[in-house]
Amino acid sequence: MSRNNNHPTDVGIVPNKEGTGAKELGYKIDKTHYIIVLNDEGNSKVDSIHKLLLDPNKVVNDNDYNYLSLLAIDEIYSNHIGETSSHQELKTAFGTTDKKEIVKQIIIHG
């Protein structure tokens, strides 16, 4: 199944409403905001990852990087109230149901 043809839009990093100090990273596809909650390492590494990916002189081979290690909560939410998407919704939006690949896409594009 091919990936959704609509171009995703960054919804940015926002403070966690629960006051835990964690941050949410969101990625909007169509009308759905896919959200992951980052741990402290994730908070500090996301900006570094984005800068590295923007540098045309860097070649990034991140196939072995464990993006799941950046999560405070091992879940992908479909909104800010904690609802999750079905496997079919994830497959349609991201072209896969593999959590590691989806988290990678959210981090890289979010």
Secondary structure, 3 states (H helix, E strand, C coil): CCCCCCCCEEEEEEECCCCCCCEEEEEEECCEEEEEEECHHHHHHHHHHHHHHHCCCCCCCCCCCCHHHHECCCCCECCCCCCECCHHHHHHHHCCCCHHHHHHHHHHHC
